Amino acid sequence: MIFWLKDMGEFRDVVVSSRIRLARNLDNYRFPIRIGTDEARQVYDDVIRSLDKNKYLSFKMKDIPVIERNMLVEKHIISPALLHTPNISGFAMNEQEDETIMINEEDHIRIQVLDSGLALKKAWKKADEIDNQLGNSLRYAYDEKIGYLTSCPTNLGTGLRVSVMLHLPAMEMTKEINKVLTTITQFGLAVRGVYGEGTKALGSLYQISNQSTLGDSEETIIKKIDHLTRQIAEKERITRKNIFEKSAVSFEDKIFRAYGILKNTRIISTDEAVRLISFLKLGIASGLITDNNINDMDKLFIEIQPASLQYISRKEMNDMERDIKRAEIIRNKIN
Amino acid sequence: MIFWLKDMGEFRDVVVSSRIRLARNLDNYRFPIRIGTDEARQVYDDVIRSLDKNKYLSFKMKDIPVIERNMLVEKHIISPALLHTPNISGFAMNEQEDETIMINEEDHIRIQVLDSGLALKKAWKKADEIDNQLGNSLRYAYDEKIGYLTSCPTNLGTGLRVSVMLHLPAMEMTKEINKVLTTITQFGLAVRGVYGEGTKALGSLYQISNQSTLGDSEETIIKKIDHLTRQIAEKERITRKNIFEKSAVSFEDKIFRAYGILKNTRIISTDEAVRLISFLKLGIASGLITDNNINDMDKLFIEIQPASLQYISRKEMNDMERDIKRAEIIRNKIN
């Protein structure tokens, strides 16, 4: 179901995933906010033509049913913003679903590479290759002084957004998370929820990314986030160990109760499920729960989101039906 | 551990237990509230002498360690009031622990017979036999007009207290319980918590007993409570069925979550445990949970009380140690 999430990856016990995103625009078309329908179709055709047809499958958004569109967002394959302009937007992705080229989102082109664990350099290398491939046949909107031109000034220059998704339940428990979040902001980085800007930190998951795309080189931006992520992940590991040593029983209790509820529930909301899966992940990372693995839990986290649920069930469902289906999927997934 | 609770019994899905208690005093001694130590010892000796030595074991309260005293209360073998005068009180009980003769509680003699399910007539027959046996060799304080004389006027006449312990979770859920409790009171009956007067209704358990001991015959009092219990039990059964049919999923969810938590918890308070065991009992009665039986859950209810816990562990424990031990006992008991 979710191909890009894997067991492997550095700091996989803390870092769920790494993401590289590049914003690009074409020189010979108006930017998406001003673009006409015909022009937009030409952008789509130009971009798809520049990609290796053997490697990438391409889709026009208007051909995709609404539930599947939302499911793609939940799986992080496309951005929520790509759904804002379904008449002109589209995307290409590879079979592993870890490389996406979004077309006519806020910019003409958004290149995205995903990986599990801390793998920013690897993801950057892939994104850079796609960028070069496209750049060979397309003329980018580029300014010698500023760099790549984008619709929003926050993406100007490198057009690079580097982000990591961190699971920080222990620091959330001890409230140390607040200090960490302040530090992150002071470093000029942004903290967001699982599904991007304006979404809340579900299940102790925090998305950290660079705010500035201008001034520093791609390598510098990546190095900065990679370095800070390592520090935060180490701190989370230490905090987990401390909590476990200081209050082993109540820690075990929280985790095993979460396990017991998830294994037995018949109806459960996304919020509660996500909170309990977060505890279970912590239990797996701490070695208390041995029959399940973190990667399956990260996949489960996505599979129980509203659209993914409905896609699995092949039908639209109301809130209660979803809560029942969610419980069923969880019970079946947990060993 | 708890011998008097059994699988069998009428309405065992709703009625945990039936109890008959007779208050008697001896004519030739001052009543316990005014009694001297030597006199009290003579009462003890007189009563024990009148009992079949092959059937009853006798104990002076002062010889019993405090934790064991409290455990006997939790197991309903003796009354809490018997602990108020440990220097003069004592009791005799049979091997099955379903027949107790308490000595120098509020009255000289308190005969108690316990049984599981609705079994008032059977219990009454046993209590009546013990009463006859004692009456053959002891001279009771008795008035031709009033009947048996007792320390408190609320026991005058028959000296009979008839009570049933009912598990009424469904009517609690639908709030119908309030109407039922009002009706019970209007019938001149009293409703109490699990451990008697002034204790709260833990785990949806309600103790119903007669308030008046004067005026009606023993048979009339018993018939009245037996009749009302059947009505309440039938109503509880119907309510369970209705809830199950109307909202099967959320009903199942409550029960399976309770099961999941109890099966996995590492630290749990009496209150929470009792609440969850109540759900589990309901699940067993409804046929949703098949690996466990109601009788084991009723025993568990007693085994997790503070004194019983400490007795099992053979040591005094603080709150946290008890909550941990309680979780362990529950995990081991539930299949």
Interface residues (C-beta under 8 A of the other chain):
Chain A: V249 S250 E252 D253 F256 R257 Y259 G260 I261 L262 K263 N264 T265 R266 I267 I268 M320 I324 A327
Chain B: V249 S250 E252 D253 F256 R257 Y259 G260 I261 L262 K263 N264 T265 R266 I267 I268 M320 I324 A327
